[in-house]
Amino acid sequence: MQGYFEFDERVRRSGLGKAPKAVLLYLLKRANDSAACWVSQAAIAAATSFSVRSVGSAVREVRELGLVSTCCNDLTSTLHYTL
């Protein structure tokens, strides 16, 4: 994971809306010591009170900014996120 202050500054400068910030906070909370977590967009939606569609858009936005990388598991709807 990037240094905390560098990551924090990138988020601050990005101009992200509420849903992308909520998704990032949730992923940070779930991340292990390697800055990775495995969670479905439905679980993120339930935890953040955003729709699954909003979560999908938020994930795409933070991924395009380089704040998160994702990799899917073809057998489940769970994504592997790396911060």
N, C-alpha and C positions, 0 to 999 in steps of 0.2 A: 504494500500500500504506500502511496505517496506520503511524504511528510504531512502531518496534520495541518500545519499552518499553510503550506502550499495548497493543499486540497481545499481548505476552508476559503482561501482567497480566490481560487478558481470558481468555487460555487458562488461566492459573493459577487464576482464580476460577471458571471454568466447571465444574470437577469432571469433566472428560472422562476417559473410560476409556482403556485402552491402544490400542485400534484407532483411535479418532478422533485421538489424539495422534500415532500412527505415520503416519496418512494426512496430517495437517497437516505433519509434518516432511518427508515425502516431497514434498509439493507445494511447500513452501518451497525444498527443494533443487532442484527442477526449474524453479522460476519464473524468468522472464526479468527484465530491468530494469523492466518495467512491472508486475511482480507477477502475471504470467499464465503459464499453461502449458496444454498440450493433452496429455492422457494418458487412456488407457482405464482403467476400473476393474480389468480383468484385469492390466494392467501394474502398477498400484498393488498389487494382491494378490500378484503374483509378487515384487515388491520388498520387501514388508513381511511376508510369510509369513502373512497373514490370508486367509481365503476371499473370493471375489468378493462373496458375500452380506454378509459382515461389513464389507467395504469400502463397499458400497452403503449400509449402515446408518450407518456412520461418516461418510460424505459427507453424508448427510441430516442427521445430528446437528450437524455443524459448520456446515452451511448454515443450519439453523434458528437457530443461535446468532449468525449474521451474521459468522462468521469467514471464510467462503468464499462466493463466488457461482459459479454454474455456468450454462453455456449449452450445449445440445447441438447436435451436427452431425447432421442427419437422415440423412446418407449413410454415416456410420461410427458405431462405438460409442465414439468418442473424445469426451470432454467438454472444454470450455474452462473452466478454473478461474481465478478472480481472487481474490487474497488481499488 
